[in-house]
Amino acid sequence: MGTLLREAKSVIAEKGRAASAIQKAGVLARAVPVLERIQATQATLQNRMSAVEVELRMLDRDWLNTGGDAPRREQALTTAEQLYHLLAFMERWSSQLQECVVQITI
């Protein structure tokens, strides 16, 4: 993720230095592989986020079945917290990638 974001920011910086529309078009043409990798990474992130959401739904369903079992509830809360942090990271990455796409393409 870090490498891809650095490459995208490099393209954005190069586009910012381009003085003419022709130079900007040339940068955009060279940016196509980076944009394709961003798109593939976004798809992967979306799939992983969907899987986490499914896991959260299952956790929610299982929560009702824990009854008064304190250790099971504690484990469920720990798992929910881990999934929350994972989802937050993936959302942030997805937002950063989308911002790079916008900056490259406009």
Backbone hydrogen bonds, N-H to C=O, Kabsch-Sander energy under -0.5 kcal/mol:
donor,donor_aa,acceptor,acceptor_aa,energy
5,L,1,M,-2.6
6,R,2,G,-2.3
7,E,3,T,-2.4
8,A,4,L,-2.4
9,K,5,L,-2.5
10,S,6,R,-2.0
11,V,7,E,-2.1
12,I,8,A,-2.5
13,A,9,K,-2.4
14,E,10,S,-2.5
15,K,11,V,-2.7
16,G,12,I,-2.1
17,R,13,A,-1.4
18,A,14,E,-1.0
24,K,20,S,-2.3
25,A,21,A,-2.3
26,G,22,I,-2.0
27,V,23,Q,-2.1
28,L,24,K,-2.5
29,A,25,A,-2.2
30,R,26,G,-1.9
31,A,27,V,-1.4
32,V,28,L,-0.7
32,V,29,A,-0.7
35,L,31,A,-2.8
36,E,32,V,-2.5
37,R,33,P,-2.1
38,I,34,V,-2.5
39,Q,35,L,-2.5
40,A,36,E,-2.3
41,T,37,R,-2.4
42,Q,38,I,-2.8
43,A,39,Q,-2.0
44,T,40,A,-2.2
45,L,41,T,-2.8
46,Q,42,Q,-2.7
47,N,43,A,-2.3
48,R,44,T,-2.5
49,M,45,L,-3.0
50,S,46,Q,-2.2
51,A,47,N,-2.0
52,V,48,R,-2.3
53,E,49,M,-2.3
54,V,50,S,-2.1
55,E,51,A,-2.3
56,L,52,V,-2.4
57,R,53,E,-2.2
58,M,54,V,-2.4
59,L,55,E,-2.4
60,D,56,L,-2.5
61,R,57,R,-2.4
62,D,58,M,-2.7
63,W,59,L,-1.9
64,L,60,D,-1.0
64,L,61,R,-0.5
65,N,61,R,-0.6
65,N,62,D,-0.9
66,T,62,D,-0.5
66,T,63,W,-1.3
69,D,66,T,-2.3
70,A,68,G,-1.2
73,R,69,D,-2.2
74,E,70,A,-2.7
75,Q,71,P,-2.3
76,A,72,R,-2.4
77,L,73,R,-2.6
78,T,74,E,-2.2
79,T,75,Q,-2.6
80,A,76,A,-2.5
81,E,77,L,-2.3
82,Q,78,T,-2.2
83,L,79,T,-2.5
84,Y,80,A,-2.3
85,H,81,E,-2.3
86,L,82,Q,-2.3
87,L,83,L,-2.7
88,A,84,Y,-2.4
89,F,85,H,-2.2
90,M,86,L,-2.3
91,E,87,L,-2.5
92,R,88,A,-2.2
93,W,89,F,-2.7
94,S,90,M,-2.5
95,S,91,E,-2.4
96,Q,92,R,-2.5
97,L,93,W,-2.6
98,Q,94,S,-2.4
99,E,95,S,-2.4
100,C,96,Q,-2.0
101,V,97,L,-2.2
102,V,98,Q,-2.3
103,Q,99,E,-2.5
104,I,100,C,-2.3
105,T,101,V,-2.5
106,I,102,V,-1.8
